[in-house]
Amino acid sequence: MEVDSSGSVSAVDGIASLFTPIDGWRWLDLGPQDHEFVLELAGRLDWAKIEIEDVLDDTPIGKVIDAGPHIFAVFHCVALGSPRIDSTEVDCFLSENLLVTIRHGELAEMDEVWDDSLRAPSLVEGGPDRMLARLAAALVASLLPLLDILEDRIEVVEDSAMEKHHSVIGEVQALRSDVTRLRRFVAPQREVMMALSREGATPLIGPRARMRFADVHEQLFRVVETLDGARLLLGSALETYRSAVAEEMNRVMKVLTVFSAIMLPLTLMAGVWGMNFDNMPELDHPLGYWFALGSMLVVGIGLWLLFIRSGFVSNVVLKKLPRSIGLGLWQVATLPIKVVSKAINDEPAPTGADEV
């Protein structure tokens, strides 16, 4: 893209046209497949060896190098078409009348800025520094919808935690991984924008461009704060799930304990009357059977009322007694299966196995 002093935009044809005199500035946007062209361009523009290495290889974090005649900056943006959150690198070279951007993947945000600049020449006013600031703002703005999606997913996880869904742990771990990946390449971008917005750092960036870089820095600061808050919310959701599960287990164990405490004296009474001694007058009594059942019933009801009076259980528990006992017995019965299944799932993979 070539912009003259009148604001008209035209295409740049070939590397030789980049070095012809012009009363304006140029923007050259390259893709990952243009390595040979990048090397030729680096030789003509006298780029440093470390800058060329950063262009040809992936740079994990953002950076800024003030080389005097030009500025080298590395931006990161969310990659498109990836099943998990990942970043795409954009290398930028800014000089007095030339902006070169080298993207390492597809970026719809840069395509939109390029197309809008061709349709509306007023957007290219101000020189390459303001265009670089506009690109940085577009890349950071693409993070905002992603944060909205993240907040919605966290709300769903919090609701699932209150309902004690077993999928909460896996969802929390997946979201934590996404938040960590996103923060890993977003946080260093703050230092990049701060360096580009610093007044008097370089004459290649004008006051208008510095103001926009400062705005982008504030947006990144809020994005990082949101990500830190998301990590705390995910931790709270996990603790809520564990507390809810523990409360449910405590309620079940309390009911089972009360049930066992009531059955213990009844079992003792049945054991005493079940002894086969010859001299047991109760066995010969015609109402001995009903007397034994009545005694057990009185003892059982008396113990239950005693537990209610002491506040250990409430009347509400009586309504949930069958379900609670059934749930407790089911968990006890399925415990060996869960232990064996966990041991199989936690078995380390063979050496050389592919990661999922």
N, C-alpha and C positions, 0 to 999 in steps of 0.2 A: 504494500500500500504506500502510495506517494502522495503527500499533501503539500501543495505549494502555498505561497503567501496569501493567495486569494481565497484559500479554503477548498479548492477543488481537489477531488480525490481521483487518483488513477492507479493502475496496476504497475507493479515493479516486474520487469522482465529480465531475469538473469542477474548473475552476481556483478557483472561489469556495470550495470545500470545503477548499482548502489553507490558507486564512487564518482558518478558524474555530478557536476555542480547543480544545485537546486536551491531556489529561494524558498525553503520550507523544511520539511523533515520527512523521514520514511519509517515505516513499520514493516518488519519482515517476520512472519510467523512460520515456524518450521515444525515438522513432526518428528517422531522417533525414527523414521526410516531415512532421514536426510543426514546420516552421519558423515558421508563423504563431503557433502556440501558444507557441513558444519566445520570440518577440518580445513577446507579451503578458505572458508570465511574467517576462521580463527587466524590463519596465517596472514590474511590481508588486513585484519583489524588489530593484530598484535595482542591477542588474548594470552593471558598467562597459562602456564602448563597446568597449574592446579585448577584453574577455571575450566579448561578443556576436559580434564579428568572428571570434574563434577558434572559436566554436561553429558559425557559419554556413559557415566555410571550413575546409579541412583544415589542421591544424597539423602540420608535418613531424616535430617532436620533442616529447617530453613536457616539461611545465612546471608550475610551481606559483606561484600568486599569492595572497598573504595580504591580503585586502581588509578585514580587521577583522571586520565582521559575518559574513563568510562566507569560505570558502577555495575557490579555483578551481584544479582540477587536471586535467591532460590525460594520459590513459593511452593506450597502444597495445597491440594484441594482433594475433596472426596472423589474417589474413582467411580466411574460408571460401570454398571454391569457386573459388579462383584457381589457374591453372596454374603460376604462379611464386609464390615467397614474397612476400607483401605484407602491409601492416598495416591495421588498422581502428582508428579513433580513438574514444575514449570521453571525453566531457567531463563533469566532475563538479563540482557545487556543493554544498558542505557548510556548513550553518549549525547553529545550536544544536539545532533540532528538525526539520530538513528536509534530506533528501538528494535531489538532482536529478541524474540521469544521462542523458546524451544520447549515444546511440551513432550512429555514421556508417555502420554496416553490421550484418549479422547476426552475433551472437556467441552461440554455444551455451553458453559458460561463464556468461554473465550470465543466460540463461534458466534454467540449472540452479540458480543461486543463488536466483533469484526463486521458482522452483517449490519448492525445498527449504524456503525461508522460509515459504511458505504451508502446507506439509505439517507442518513442525516449528517451532512458534512459539518454541522455545527458542533457535533460531538468530538470532532478531532481538533478543535481550536485549542491553542495553548501549548502545543509542542509534545514531544514524546514523554516528558516527565508526567504530565497530566494524564496521558493515555495509560502509562504504567500504573498510576494511582487508581484510575478507573478500573483497570483489570484487577488490581488487588481488592477493590471494593466488591466487584462482581464475584470473585472467588470466595470471599468471606460471606457474602450474602447467600451463597448456596448452602451454607451450613445451617441457616435458620430453619428451613423446613425440616431438616433432619433432627434438630433439637425438639421441634414440636412432636414429631413421631416418637422420639425417645421418651418425652414426658408422658405421652398417651400410653405407651407400653408400660411405663413404671406405674401408672395409675391402675392398669389392668393387673399387674403383678401384686400391687398392694391389696386389691380386692380379693385376688386369689389367695393371698396369705391369710386374710381374715377368715376365708372359707376353708382353710386348711387343705388346699389342693396339693397333691403330691408333686405336681410339676413345677412348683414354685422354686425349688432349689436349682433345677436346671435352667429355668428362665432367668433367675437372678445371676447365675454364673455367666450365661451368654451375654446378658446386658452389661455386666461388669467388664467383660472382655471387649465389647464394642466401645464402651465409654473410655476404657484405657487406651485402645487403639486410636480413638479420635483425639483424646487429649495429648497423646504422644507427638502428633504432628501439628496440632493446633497451638499448643503452648509456646513452642519456639518461635512461632510466627509473630508473637507480640514483640519480641526483641527486634525482629526484622523491621516491623512497621515503626517501632520507636526510633530505630537508627535512621530510617528514611524520613521521618517527620522532624528530626532534630534540626533546629534552626542553625544555619551557618556551617553545617557539616560538609556540604558540597555545593558548589555553584551550579551543578547540573540539575538540581531540583529547586523549582521556584516556590514562592509562598503559597500559591493556590494548591499545588501538588502536595506540599507539606501539610496543609490543613486537611486534605482528604486522607492522607496517610495517618494523621492523628485521629481522625474519625474511625478509620479502620482499626487502629490500635484499641480504641475504646470498645468497639464491637467485639474484638477478639478477647478483651479482658472480661466482658460479660459472658461470652461463650465459655471461657474457661471456668468462670464462677458457676455457670449452670452445670457444667460437667462435674465439678466438685460436689455441687449440691445433689446431683443425680447419684453419685457414688454413696453419699450419706443416706439418701432415700432408699437405695437398694439394700444397704446394710440394715436399715430400720425395718424394711419389709421382710428381710430374712429373720431378724429377731422376732418380729411379730408372728411369723409363721411358726417358729420354734416355740414361742410362748403359748400360742393357741394349741399346738399339738401337745405340749406338756400339760396344759390345763385340762385338755380332754383326757389324757392318760391319767392324770391325778384323780379326775372325777370317776373314771372307770375303776381305778385301783381302790378308791375309797368305797365304792359300792361293793366291789368284790371282797374287800376287807370286812365290811359290815356283814355281808352274806356269810363269809367264813366264820366270823365271830359268833353269829347266831347258830350256825350249824354245828359248831364245836361242842357246846353242852348237849345238844340233841344227840349227837353221835355218841357222846359219853354215856348218856342215859340209855340209848339203844344197846350199847356195848355191855352195860351192867346187866340189863334185863335179858340180854342174849346169852349170858353165861349158863352152861348146862349143869347147874348144881341141883341135887335132889331136894334139898331143904330150902326152897324159895317159895314162901307162901303166896307171893303175888301171882305166880304162874297158875295156882289152883283156883284163884278167885274168878268167879264167872264174869266180872266186869274188869278184869285186869288189863285186857287189851285196850278197852276204851279209856281206862284210867291212865295208861301209858301214853296214848295219843293225846289225851287232854292235857297231861302234864307237859308234854313237848310243845303243844300249842301255846300254853300259858307262858312257858319259858321263852319261846320264840317271840311272841308278841310283847312280853315284858322287856326283853332286850332291845327290841326295835323302838319301843317307846322311850326307853332309857337313852338310846343314841339320839333320838329326836330332841329329847329334853335337854341333853347336854350340848346340843348345837352341832354335833358331829355330822349329822345328816339333816335334811329338811324334808318337808312334806312333798316338795316337787320331785325329789329323788324317787319317791314311791311310784310315781307315774312312769318314770323312765327306767325303773328297775329291770324289767325284762330286756329292754334294748341294751342297757349298759352291761348287764351280765352276759348277754349274747355277744356283744362286741368284745368284751374282755376275753371271753373264752375263745373267740375266733382269732384274736391277736396272739393269744398264747399258743393256739394250735398251729398257726401259720408261721410262728417265729423261726423254727428250724429251716423252713423253706426259704425265708428271707435271708437268713445267715448264709446258707449255701449259695444262693443266687448272688449275693454281694461278694462272696469270696471268688466266685467264677468271674464276675465282671471286673473285679479289682486285680485279676491275675495279670502280670506284666506281659506285654506283647513280645513276640520273638524278635531277636535282633534283626534289623533290616526291614521290619514291617513298615508299610506306608502309613503316614499319619493321616488321620481322618480330617 
